[in-house]
Amino acid sequence: MNPTIRRSLTRATAVVLVAGLAIPALFARASMTPGFRSKASRPMRLALLPPHAEFIKAKVVMTDQMTAETRALEAEAARAIQDQVRALGYEVRVVDEAALMKNAALRQLVVKVNDRYSEEWGRMMHYPRGVKQKRYTLGAEVVKLCAFLKVDGLIVSRQVAFANSKGRAFMSGMMNLGAPSQTSYLYLDVAVLNGRNGQVEGFFRGYEPSSLGQLTKKPVKVTVQACAKAFSRYPASTVAEMVEDDSDTATASSKDDGEVGDDAAIADFEALFNKGSGAPAKAAGSPRN
Amino acid sequence: MRKRNLRLVPWILFILIAGAGKVARAEGEGFYGSLEVRDNEQGMMDSVRATEDLFLRRGYRHDGPEIAALVSRIGKTLAPKPTDDYIRYRFFVLRDVVPNAFALPDGQIYINTGLLALLENEAQLAAVLAHEVQHAAGHHGLLSYRSIRHKAIAGMVLGPLTLGVGDYFLARSVYGYSRDLESEADRLGLKKMVAAGYDPNEMIEMLDLLGEDPEGERPERKSSKWSTHPELQARAEAARAAIPGATLGRKSGTLRVGAPEYFRLVRPVILDTVEDLIASDYPRTALGLIAPIVLQGGSARACFLAGEARRTLGARPVIEGEQILTNRQKRRNLVRRAYYTRSERQDVLLKTEEGRATRKKNMEKAVTEYRRALAIDPGLAEAHRGIGQALRVLGRPKEAGQELVLYLRASPNAPDKILIVEELQAITGDIRTGPKPQGGQP
């Protein structure tokens, strides 16, 4: 074979191989804070809030919202996320819709967290790397809900399903002179919120190409696959990465030395207040009185 | 022969474009008789029916039974007899700060707490509900769906043949149709509210209230060919012109406004809305709603919320009248809200001397409001927390710490205890090492 052709073929094969390896990475995206990676600020006892799904069906001439079909997607996402998180070794408490119906206080807290999350989700989708830089904090609403549920953190998820009808796919094919039409897909975004300060610690996305038939008739399969992709980079409960920015690790280890309770914090402040500023007082890590 | 055919091309194009233009001028009009749902509309109707369940499942419905009963009572006096099996009028309140109401084709009518809190009386509520009821009664949802569908099909044929010009006219007509239906709902709604005994002048007041923009984030948009609703001012003018005809034969003073009763029932909704507005970072709107209640000698909760609104304002000034901001500034505010986090926006303002002075003023006013709340109810522990957090921003750590200690002692099981303990520890550290400049997040 002509050496030029052989070289070209070798290069083409290498490009195809690299592209083949890169494509699965495109279907899963993750962004985590250094503390989450190193386990310092990673919540171990989690509460899973009811997932929210949106289903858009693109027909030949217009798009429809499929509100009735979202229920199945939401139920499957709740099951799939719960299974994934448990398999990774975390404790999960599932907050389901029945619990929300029964408890008005819990319902209000969950709605507030969801509203606040929706506000930040828009920004996170625009710039997911901001999670790594600790840019997104939901604040007191998350802390209050975690205290109510007695957990360390929350898992909030959003799903978007986009389905092309057969007619739409055919029309697109015709209009694009046989080129493949826009695919149907489902993506699942999962965020982990820290119960101590409301910080978004991790943001994971799983993308699953699909079809209208699969999305409506086999929501389990599609959701489980998207969920598996989203959690493909979620570290197991036993894994603690070594990270360069270890400010969270330092904070966490000082807390592990002796958790400062409210009584200790009050006593510490009052000792300092009574003696005047600069006076020695009890160390921050001193045990409760 | 070939030459003659070519000469026909511009004429064919002209006829097609003129046809598209004629479709574009088609006026939207409701149908108030019985209207059958077609097979291709069943999917849309299924989604509409599922919405009721969706809002309930997600906990979006407001819990207050009194306000729900008021909305339902007024709505039912305005609703006509259903013309179809699939229409059943039911009225719901959604806990949402956006001042909005909407109707679905099967007779579900929703009004947000954000709008209820903004309205001043029963007649204004009747104006909103009468408008929405007309959308459902006139099958506006179904007719819009059909209109868009037909125009989209026409666009697929005409679009390529007219090199996109036909598409332009058709897209324009979709919005024109929507504006026509809105005007019709206003016109017929006004008649309905008069028939139910409400003062139609309150529809004009209601439209004026909808135009308010305390956050400075709604740039004025002239009604264009691409608006779904006519301009608020134009709607108010149209209502003003229709009032003499609608009230013909009615004695002046016999039409109801119903302000005191409305205010009594809506007061808890206002407080809930103010709380939600603060949580959603709309403190100026919150302050506008709570200020009249505080001025009238409000409750401890009202004063506390006024303090919270002031503290959340941080470095943002209270806009005393919209004219201060230009449309460009409003657009910039809107973009900033979409892309920047709350603390980032505060940090931008704190870089200026003016921003720092504004924050100081807001924190001082917040402390005053919290203290007023404590004077009414000394047991309101959250007011101590608010004072502590405001004083910390003001650079008075010792007093701030004392207030936070009072909060922790008064509510040992507070759900946000963990955050306050951390704040107290930070204050203790500040006192030891000397004060540090505070960040933007109030």
Chai-1 contact restraints between the chains, C-beta under 6 A:
chainA,res_idxA,chainB,res_idxB,connection_type,confidence,min_distance_angstrom,max_distance_angstrom,comment,restraint_id
A,V61,B,R149,contact,1.0,0.0,6.0,A-B,restraint_1
A,V61,B,A152,contact,1.0,0.0,6.0,A-B,restraint_2
A,V61,B,I153,contact,1.0,0.0,6.0,A-B,restraint_3
A,M62,B,I148,contact,1.0,0.0,6.0,A-B,restraint_4
A,M62,B,R149,contact,1.0,0.0,6.0,A-B,restraint_5
A,M62,B,A152,contact,1.0,0.0,6.0,A-B,restraint_6
A,D64,B,G43,contact,1.0,0.0,6.0,A-B,restraint_7
A,D64,B,M44,contact,1.0,0.0,6.0,A-B,restraint_8
A,Q65,B,S47,contact,1.0,0.0,6.0,A-B,restraint_9
A,M66,B,S47,contact,1.0,0.0,6.0,A-B,restraint_10
A,T67,B,S47,contact,1.0,0.0,6.0,A-B,restraint_11
A,T67,B,A50,contact,1.0,0.0,6.0,A-B,restraint_12
A,T67,B,T51,contact,1.0,0.0,6.0,A-B,restraint_13
A,T67,B,L54,contact,1.0,0.0,6.0,A-B,restraint_14
A,A68,B,D46,contact,1.0,0.0,6.0,A-B,restraint_15
A,A68,B,S47,contact,1.0,0.0,6.0,A-B,restraint_16
A,A68,B,A50,contact,1.0,0.0,6.0,A-B,restraint_17
A,E97,B,R57,contact,1.0,0.0,6.0,A-B,restraint_18
A,L100,B,G59,contact,1.0,0.0,6.0,A-B,restraint_19
A,R107,B,G59,contact,1.0,0.0,6.0,A-B,restraint_20
A,V111,B,G59,contact,1.0,0.0,6.0,A-B,restraint_21
A,K112,B,A279,contact,1.0,0.0,6.0,A-B,restraint_22
A,A140,B,D416,contact,1.0,0.0,6.0,A-B,restraint_23
A,V143,B,D416,contact,1.0,0.0,6.0,A-B,restraint_24
A,V143,B,I418,contact,1.0,0.0,6.0,A-B,restraint_25
A,V143,B,L419,contact,1.0,0.0,6.0,A-B,restraint_26
A,K144,B,P415,contact,1.0,0.0,6.0,A-B,restraint_27
A,K144,B,D416,contact,1.0,0.0,6.0,A-B,restraint_28
A,A147,B,P415,contact,1.0,0.0,6.0,A-B,restraint_29
A,R196,B,I418,contact,1.0,0.0,6.0,A-B,restraint_30
A,D262,B,L408,contact,1.0,0.0,6.0,A-B,restraint_31
A,D262,B,K417,contact,1.0,0.0,6.0,A-B,restraint_32
A,D262,B,V421,contact,1.0,0.0,6.0,A-B,restraint_33
A,A265,B,V421,contact,1.0,0.0,6.0,A-B,restraint_34
A,A265,B,L424,contact,1.0,0.0,6.0,A-B,restraint_35
A,A265,B,Q425,contact,1.0,0.0,6.0,A-B,restraint_36
A,I266,B,V405,contact,1.0,0.0,6.0,A-B,restraint_37
A,D268,B,T428,contact,1.0,0.0,6.0,A-B,restraint_38
A,F269,B,G401,contact,1.0,0.0,6.0,A-B,restraint_39
A,F269,B,L424,contact,1.0,0.0,6.0,A-B,restraint_40
A,F269,B,T428,contact,1.0,0.0,6.0,A-B,restraint_41
A,L272,B,T428,contact,1.0,0.0,6.0,A-B,restraint_42
A,L272,B,I431,contact,1.0,0.0,6.0,A-B,restraint_43
A,S277,B,I431,contact,1.0,0.0,6.0,A-B,restraint_44
